[in-house]
Amino acid sequence: MIVCVLLRKFELVVALGGHEAALAAGPAALAPASLKAQLIGEVSPAAQPHGVRKGMRLGEALTRCPQLRVVPADPVAVSEHWEKVLCSLESIGARVEDGGAGLAFIPADELRRLHGGSRARDNSTNVWWLDGIVTAIRDALVTPARIGAGPSRFCAFAGAFRARSRRAELIDGEGQLAAEPLILLRERESVAAVVDPLLRMGLETLGDLARIPRSKLSDRFGLAGERAHDLARGRDTPLIPREPSERMRETLRLPESALGDQLQRALGLLVDRLLARPERKGRSFRALVIEARLVEGGTWRERVVLRESLTDEARIKLALGSRIALLPAPAEAIRLSVTQFGSGTQATAALFDDGAMQRRARLREGVQQARAAAGPDAALRVVEIDPESRVPERRALLTPHEF
């Protein structure tokens, strides 16, 4: 059983200054992240009756709702608040999969002995022990959240989407999932593009989608159609909880608005401070995050994954320098954080090391870099299970590639 914790409009709530401020703000939406695309972000409930939704062009949104308030995003504050939420969930003993800001998944079976509820509270279901887990999650979180549960990630998300702040919802498989609206698939990036064509075809619920043969969806939409059909049937990939990580960060307030060479020198100073920290314990850096608070208001955030684990000051500054040049406006403060460490100090090749060992070490380094940038599923290999099976899905499976 999987539990989903959903904080609706999380980025917009943080940008507006809290849950109560968001309720009183009226029609509001996050400003476009890209000047070229001009697509708005999350939309407040007050703006939805006007036909405004996430991903709409800014001009069209203002035409439909002239009183719409466009709020600049605050990625630094979102990252800080969401990290606190994840740490609060981990404090009850849970392993958490980070689904993005405002969305987290927890394997509930592992918490059954810690927080299992009382059978006397609900004898009508065989998951009576979920009550105690839901109570523990609500006690750990400061902000109100919607909680759902189900046998798969998508079933749990559907339950959380339907739930209210004081009542959890259980979606126990394909039968209960069939009545849910088709627009739930918009929340899954890999299948969001197929939602509008399916709505134009007259489909309204996930049950309507599940009744269409999988082969026809594959012919029309390719892999996205197959994934959408699997989700409508309640099937999803296994959870991948995040690994506990240690963070080091250094902050520098700038005496005046800085840009260009001043910012490069300030960034170099932060690199020197991080390398000199005693808690580094000789470890190399794998991934870093640059954050800046802009003079004109708002924040900026950029994650940098190094090509290899480094302790060389000059090479780290060179890798970060190209990213800090993307800063859209002068900054009044910058912060540099190490989010992932290497296994040790930067290794050097042995004098008589053969070519095969060097290639193997480079491949291992490349796999680690890919996983740091794109997640645990970035490097997989095919393993044959039943090559003579008539069902193609049973012939092989994907497993993590290890060297």
N, C-alpha and C positions, 0 to 999 in steps of 0.2 A: 504494500500500500504506500502511496506517495501523497504527501501533503504539499499544497501550493500556498504560498503567502504572496498576496497581491496588494500592492499599494498603488491605487489608481492615480494617474496623472502626477507621478512622483516628481519628475523634472519640473513641471509647471508649478507644483506646490512649493518646491524649494525656491524657485526663482521669484515667486510672489511673497515669500517670507513666512510660510507656515500654512497649516491647514485652515485655520480660522481666517487668515488674510485671503486665502484663495476663495473661500466661500463668499466673502464680501466684495470680491474684485469685479464681479459681473462678467460679461463676455470677454474672454482673454485667450491668447494663444501665444506659444513660443515663437520668437522671431526665426526666420529661415537661417539654417546653419550655413548655407552656401549662397553667395550673392548671385551666382549664375542660375541655379535651379529655382530660387525664390519659392520654396515649398515650406509652409509653416509646420511647426512641430505640434506638441500636444495641445489640445483644445479643452477649455473649461466646460462643465455641463451647461452653463448659461449660454454658451455660444452654439451648442449643438442644435437647439430648436430652429436656429436660423439656417441650418444646412451646412454649417462650417464643420470640417473634419480634418483630422491629421493628414498631411501630405497634399493638401489643396494649395494651389498657387495663391500667393499673397493678394494679388489684385482681385481675384475672384472672391476670396474670403472677405475682403473689405467691401466689395460690392454687395454681397449678401448680408453683411452685418457692418454698417458704417461705424457703429460705436465700438467695434472690436478693439481691444487693447492689446497691442503687440509688445510682448515682454522679452527682453534679451535673455538668452540662456546663461546659466551660471554653472558650467561643467565642474569647476573646482568644488563648489559647495555641494553639488550632487554627488560627487565622488566621496567626499568626506561623510556626508549624511548616510549614504548607502553602505559604506564600510562599517559605520556604527551599527546599522541594522543587521548586517551579516554577522558581526561579532556578537550582537545580542542573541541571535539565533544559535550561534555556536556555543554560547555560554550555558545553554540548557542541555548540552551534550549531543547536539545534532551535527551531522555532516551535511553541508549545504552546497547545492549547485546554484551558482550565480547565473540567473537568466537575464541579466541586464538590470539597470536601475529600476526598482519597483517590483521585481519579480524574482522569487526564490523558490526552490523545490527541496524538500526534505524527505529522505527515506524513513517512513514512520515506523516500520517494523523494528528498527534498531533502538527506538525510544520506548518500546512497549513496556519493558520492565522498569524503566526510570519514571515514566509519567503515565502509565496506563490508568484509565479511569475505572470507575466502579461499575460492575455489571448491573447493579440495582438501578442505575440511572436510565438504562435503555436496554431492554431485553428483546426488542424487535429486530435487532440487526446483529450480525456476527462481527461487527467492528466497534463494539461498545467501548473498547479501550482507547479509541481516538479522542474521546471527550477530555481525558487528562492531558493529552498532547496538545490539543487546541488551547486548553486553559494555560498550559505552560508557555505556549507561544505568545498568547495575548499578554501574559504577565511580563514577558521579557521585552516586548515592544512598547515604546512610548506612544507612537502614533497609531491611530486606528488602521486596521488592515482587514482585507477580505481573505478568508481562508476556505479552501476547498480540498477535497480528497478524492482519490480514485486509484484504480489499479495501474494507470499509466500517467505520464507527465501531462498529456493533453486532457485526459479526463479530469485530473486534479485542477488544471487551469480552467476548464469549463465550469467546474464547481465553484471556484473562487470568483469567476466572472459573474456568476448568478447569485452568489452569496451577498449578504449584507454585513455591516460591520459587527453586529452582535450575534450572528448566526452562521455557522459553518454549513457547507453543502457537500454532499457526497454524490458523485456521479459514478455508479458502480457498473461501468461497462457500456457496450454499444447500445443496449436498449434504452437507457436513460439519456445517452448522448444524442439520440436521433432527433429529439425535439429541440435541440439547441440551434440558435441561428447560424447561418453559414458565415456571417461576418466575423465569427471567432477566428477564422483562418487568417484574417488580416494581421493578427498578432504574431503569426509565425512567418518570419521573413522569407523562408525558402518557398512558401506557397502563396504568399500575399498577392502575387501577380495574377493568379487564376481566379480570384474571387469575383472581380467585376465581370469577366466573361461568363462565369457561371450564373451570376445574378441576372444577366441579360438573357440567359437561356431559360429563365423562369424558376430556378432552384432557390429555395428559401431556407431550408434547414439542412443540417448535416445528414439526416436520414434520407433526404432526397438525393444527396451526393452519394451516399453509401449504396443506394440501389442501382446506380449506374455501373455497368461492368468496368472493372479496372483496366481492361485492355483498351476500351474506347477512350478513357481518360488519358491513357498513355499515348495513344495515337494523336490525340488533340493537343495535349500539353506537355508530353514528354515525362521526364522524371518528376517535375513539380506536380503533375496530375496524379502520378502513382503515390506520391507522399501525401497529397490531399486526401486521396481515397483511404489510405491507411489511417490517417488521423480521424477521419469520419467514422471508421470502424473501431476506434478506440485503441489503435496500435501506435506505439511510439518507441523511440530509441531508449536504452537504459540511461539512468542518471549518471552523471560524472561529477561527483562532489569536488569542490576545490580543495587543494592542499593548503594546510595552514602555512602562512607566509610571514616572514619578518620584514619590517620596513624600516629604512633609515631615511631621514629627510633633513634638509637644511633650507632655511629661509633667509632671504636678504631683502630688507627694505631699501629702496633707492631714494637718495636725498632729493632727486628731481626726476621728472619723466625721462626715461632712458630708452634709447633705440640705437640700433647699429653697433658700433664698436664698444660703446659703454655697456650695452647688454651682453656682448661677447665676453668682456672682461669680468662682469659680474657672474656670468655663468661659469667661467673658469675658476673663480674663487669658490663657488659652491662645490665644484668637482674636487678641488684641493681639500676642502673641509670634510667631504664624505670619505675620501681616501685616507684621511688622518684619524678618522673615528676609531677608537679602540674596539668597539663592538663589531667592526668589520672582520676582525680575526684573520686577516690575510686573504679573505675570499675575493674573488673577482666579481665584476658586475655583468649581469646578463641583460636586464631590462630596467629602464629608467623612465620617469615621468617628469616632464617640465610643466609647471603651472605658473601662471602670471595673473596678477590683478591689474586691470587696465585703468589708466588715468580717467578715461571718459566713462567709466562704469562697466561692469561685467567682468568676466574672467575668460581665460584661454587655457587649454590643456592639450598636451601632445605626448603620446607614449612612444618611446624609442626602444626598439629591440636591436641590440648590437649583433653584428654578424658572427662574433665569437666572444666568449667571456674575456673581459679585459681588465687589467689593472694599470695599463699604460695611460698616464695622464694626458699625453698629447693626442693619442688616438681617440680617447673618450671625448675630449673637447672638440675634435674634428667631426665626430659623428653627431654631437649635439648642436654644433654650430649651424649646420644646414637647417635644422628644425627650428631653432630660435629665430631664424630669419623670416619664418612664416608668420611671426607675430603681427596681428592686424593693426595694432595701435601702440603708442608708447605705454610702458608699464611703470607702476609705482612700487611693485613688489614682485619678486619671483621666488619660486621654490623648486628644488630638485629633490626627487625621491627615488630610492632604489627599491623596486618592487620584486626583483628576482635576482638571486645571487648565482654565480657559477659554483662548480663543485670544489674549486680551490684556486690557488694562484695560477696565473697564466702559464701553461705548460710549454716547454720547448722540446723540439724533437731530438732524439738521441743521435749521436754521431754516426752510428752504423745501423740506424733504423732502416728497414727495407721499405720498398714502395708500397707493398700491400698493407702494411701496418699504418703507414701515413694516410693512405686512401681511406682505410677503415676509420681512423681518427677524424678525418675531415667529414666523412659521412655521418658519424656520430654527432659531430658538432653541428652539421647542417640540420639534422633531425631535431636536436635540442632547440636550435634557433627557430625552426618552423613551428614547433609546439609552443614556444614562448610567445610567438606572434599570433598564431591562429588556434591554439587550444590543443588538447590531447589527441584529437582525431586528425591532426594535420599530416601525420605519416603513418600509413597503414600498409599491410601486406595481405595478399590473398592466400588463404589456406584451403586446400581441397578437403572436403568432408565426405561427399558421396558423388564422385564424378559421373557415375552411371545413372543417377536419378533422372526421372523424366521431368521433375519440377526444377527449373533453373535455379530458384532461390536456395535449393538444398544442396547444390553441387559444391558450393564454396562459401566462405564467409571472410569478413575483414577483421583482422586483429592488429593491435599496435605493433609497429616494426621496431625491433630492438637489435642493436649491434653488439 
